[in-house]
């Protein structure tokens, strides 16, 4: 995208980048859950979100730095600099161990056992995890060969049928929770607050481009910090209390933000307290979202 010569070139690059990001945000937490030990699984599975938001923060900071360049160069550096961590990630992936579940499904029990031995807290845990995976794959527990023949199963047709056509009460309950969570995750308006925070700050009365960029950096910083806080609290407090506090805080912050913007919109003079309240509520909204909805 940094080398784009026209709008179509830029959109093609954005489309390809979107596909890569889409794969990554799904695969990373699943892979982490499959290789991590039970004692730290909740902590480690939150790390993809931590690093996503760390990357967003770095993007905000780099955008602020590159905004000092001439316009015809600044936006190219803003987009092109993202290729550096992508190349580093591609190299690191080459030396990462394969998922033990995938290895078992391919009949490579020896390789799966070695990965589990390296990623478990104890030999006993590694054996228990391997036994669970073998049971799910339909491999007898007394089979200890390094390579075995595994019966190839369907590509999930039965799963879709169970989910949507003939779900059991428990599956229906889980499905409702999952769909509801993801719906309200998007309906919470966090994307509007984060992506359009410069517009919100401008509406609040911050007209300087430099000040708007700095305020946007603050949004990224708060989001990253509170995701880290949530990551350390997940296994101690639990997801439900964090989620409930997140929802309550977001309701309060959005309502207060709307109130402050309305006051500013109907005022004929600059209200410093209202501007400060808008900034505080944007940051509070991002913070509350990060401790519950995000990890």
Secondary structure, 3 states (H helix, E strand, C coil): CCCCCCHHHHHHHHHHHHHHHHHHHHHHHHHHHHHCCHHHHHHHHCHHHHHHHHHHHHHHHHHHHHCCCCHHHHHHHHHHCHHHHHHHHHHHHCCCCCCHHHHHHCCCHHHHHHHHHHHCCCHHHHHHHHHHHHHHHCCCCCCCCCCCCCCCCCCCHHHHHHHHHCCCHHHHHHHHHHHHHHHHHHHCCHHHHHHCHHHHHHHHCCCCHHHHHHHHHHHHHHHHHHHHHHHHHHHHHCHHHHHHHHHHHHHHHHHHHHHHHHHHHCCCCCCHHHHHHHHHHHHHHHHHHHHHHHC
